[in-house]
Amino acid sequence: MPHAFKLDKEHFKDGLVVILDESQATKDHADLVGFVTQNFIKYGEYSTSNVFITQGETPFPSGSNGIPHAAVIGVDGKLLLIGSPSGWGKKLDEALAEEFKKIKGGWGKSPEAKKIRSLMYGKNSLAEAAAAVAAAEGKVKDDAKDDFAEAKAELDTRYSAQKNAITVLREQGRLGEAKKAAENLQKSVKGKADWEAEVATIVGDFAKADLEKELALDKTLVGILKSIGDKRPTDDHTKHLKDLGKKNEATKVGARATELAAACEWKDPVIKDSKDKDDKDKSKDDKAKDKDKDKDKPKGQ
């Protein structure tokens, strides 16, 4: 996991998407949040927000009962590597480098599809990609039409996904990230009138009083998380998060602060159960020793 977070920090900007699949039967979501917060927050700038963590899902058949176990899937959906990442070495670096080239230069069965994907993923200019789609209509060779149709559909999907991401970030109480995502999307769609109008409304919402309050609270929350640095959360961090959550219970940021405060206090159930068992075993041993001492005592004492 540390390596996955490290890769995310280094290559998120290049287009790498990291998904961590929880596969050790963690039933309580709070255990997952607590474990990640206490052990891996130091690998991000101040959070692990770029990493997607799934629970109770199996996105690919691993064929393995052990960890670490990972897979690398290319931009076109091909499985490139699977197995223990500790043995990949240069193979991983080479695979990532090749995929990053595809993101920048595009990929596909025609020059038109490559250009659309390069603009969409490499340059992140959805408006230019839409213009490229319009210019290519009727010009793509028959053997590349299906791939062109896929690239065209990807554009609509990417636009919808980026709009939905803003909503999700707002709901999660990550208002600063949501506003930044909205502003980036606004730049990306500049030149496509219908998308510009939709995104202008989304960006405008952040100037409303309720969201301005949430943005101010989010800055405070981010400051607390940044202060953790490369250490584990302390009692002071927990207190600050609790106070922020309690004073702002009706807000999204307040709810997030409360969840993070609980995560800072989280105790690993495996370690706790082991400690409880050790304490019980010690208590039994002590009672047995006391009983043996009583047996050895002369009568009358």
N, C-alpha and C positions, 0 to 999 in steps of 0.2 A: 503493500500500500504506500509506503513512503516514496517509492520510485514512481508510482502512478501520479501522486500529487506533484512530485518534482517535474515530471514530464508535462503535466498540465500547466504549471507555472511557466515553464520554458517555451512551450509550443502552442498554448491556447490561441495566441495571436496569429499563428500560422495556419490554423484551421483544425487542430487536433481536438477531438471530443473524447473525454475520458468518462467511461461508465464503470462504476464499481458494483459488481453483483454480489449482494450479501447471500451467502450460500451455506451458512452454518446454523440454520434453524433459529435465528433470532426472532422471537415472536413479538417482543415488545418494541415498538418504534422508539420509545424513550431510551432504550438501551443502545440503539443504533446512533441516535443523536448524541447521547452522552459519550459514547466511545470515540466518535469522530471528533467531537468538540475538544475533548481532553487530549487526544493523541495526535491530531493532524491539522489543527487550526494554524500551527506554526508554518505549514508548508505553503499557505496562501499569503496574499498581501495582508489580509486581516480576516479572511474567512476561507471556506472551501467551496464557495458558491459556484464555481465553474464546473465542478465535478458532479455528475449525476450518480446518485446512489439508489439502486433498486433493492427492493425487499420482497422476498417470496417469489422471485421470477427467475427463469433460466433462459437468457437470451440466446445461448448457443449450447449444443451438446458438448460437454467438456471431455467425457470419457475418462475423467480422473477423480479420484477420491481424496486427493491431497492438495495442499496449497504450498507456495503460490501457484496460481494457474491463471493464464491470460490468453487473450486473442487479439489480433490486429486485423481490422477489416478495412479494406481500401475504400476510396471515395466512390468507386463504382460497385460496391457491395461484395467484392471478392474477399474470401478469407485468405489472408497473407501469412499469418503465423498463428500457431496455437500450441499451448503447452506451458512449461515452466519458463518464465521470462529470465530466470537466472542463467539459463544456458543460451540465450539468444545472442548476446554480445553485439557484434557489428551488424548482424542481420537486422536487428531492430532499427538501428540508426540508418541503415541503407533503405529499409522499407519506408520509414518515415520521410526520408529525404525525397524518395521517388514520388510519394503521394503529395508532398508539399509542392513539387514541380507541377503535378497535374492540377492542383488547386489554382496555382498562379497562371498556368498556360491553358487550362481547360482540357477536357477530354471528350471523346465522342467519335462517331463514325463519319462526321463531316466537318469541314472548316466552320460551318455555321454553328453547329452544336458546340464545338470547342470554344468559339468566341462567346457564345451566350453563357457557358459555364465559367469561363474565365472572368467575365464581367460580374457574374452573379456571386461566385465564391471567392475568386482571387481579389477582385477590386471592390467587392461588396457594393456595386452600383446597380440596384434593381431597375432603375429607370433606363439606364443605358442597355441593360440586358433586354428589357422589354422592347426598346427601339430596334435592337438587333434581331429579335424574334420577328417583328413586323417587316423588317427589311428582307428577311430570309424566306418569308412565306412564298411558296411556289417555285423556289429556286433550288431546293434540296433534291438530290438524286434519289431515285426510288429505293435503292438498297439502304439508304440512311434515313428514310422518312420516319420510321418507328422511333429511332434514337432521337431525332429532332423533336418528335411529339413528346417524348419523355423529358427532354430538356425544357421544353415549353411548360409542361406541367410542373416541373420542379420549381420554376420561377414563381408561379402562383402559390405553390406550397410554402416556399421560403418566405414570401411576403406575409402570408397568413401566420406562419410560425413565429415570425419576429413580432408581429402585432400581439399574438397570444402570449408571448414571453413577457411583454410589458405588463399585461394583466396579471400574470402569475407572480411576477416580482412585486407588484403592488400588494397583492393578496398576502404574500409572505412577509410583508413589512420591510422589504428591501427597496425603499423609495429612491435612494440615491442612484442605485443601479437601474431602476426602472426609468428614471428621468433621463439618464445617460443613454439607455437603449432607445428611448423614444427620439431623442435628439439625433442619434446616429441613423435611425431609420428615416427620419425627416431628410437628412442629407442624401441618403441612399435613393430615395424616390423622387428627388428634385428633377423635374422635367416631365413627370407623368402626372397630368392634372388630377385624375380621379384619386390616385393614391396620395398625392400631395394634400388634397382636401381632407381625406380621412385622417392622415397622420397629424395634420395641423390641429385638429380637434383633440387628439390624444395628448399632444405636447401642451396645448392650451390648458388642459385640466390641471397641470402641475402648478398653475398660477392661482388656483382656487384656494380659499382659506384653509380648508380641511387638509389638502395635500401639502400646503406650505408648512402646516404644523407637523405633519408626518415627516416631511423632509428635515425639519429642524431636529426632531427627535432621532431620526436616523443618523444624523451627524454625531449626536451624543453617543448613540449605540456603537457606531463605527469607532469612535474614539476609545471607548472601553475595550473593544475587541483588539484594536491596535496596541493598546497598552499591555496586552498579554505577551506580545512579542513571540519569542521562540521558547517560551516556558509553558508550564501547565497553568490553568486558571487558579487564582488564589482566592482566599476568603473575601478579600477586598473587591475583587472582580465580581464575585457572586453577589455581594451586598449592593454594589452599584447597579448591577443588572436587575436585582429584585426591586430596588427603589424606583428605577426607571419604569419597570413594568407595573408596579403598584400605583404609581402616580398617574399612569396613562393607560388604565385598563381598557378603555373603550377604543383604543387605537390599534392599528396593525403592528406598529413598531413596539408598542407596549406588550402585545401578545408574544412577539418574537423575543423580546427581552426576558419575559417570564420563562419561556421555553429554554433559552440559553442559560438562565440562572439555574434551572433544574438540571441542565446538562453539566454545569460546572460542579454541582453537588453529587453527580451520579457516582455510584459505586458499582464496580464490575460484579455482576451477580455470581460469576464463576469464582472470583477471588473471595467474595463475601461468603458464599456457601462453603468454600474450602476452609475459611477462617472459623466459621461457625462450627464446622465439623471438628476442626482441631481443638477449639475451645471446649466442645462437649467431650471429646476424647481425653483432654487434659483433666477436665473435671472428674471424669470417671476414674482416671488413673490416681488422682489425688484422693478420692474417696476410698479407692482400693488400698492405697498406702496407709491411710488413716485406720482402716479396718484391720490391716495387718499389724499395725503398731499396737492397737487395742488388744489383739490376740497375744502379743508378746509381753504385755504388761503383766506383772505378778498379780495374783488375785488380791483384792482388798485395796488396791491403789486406784 
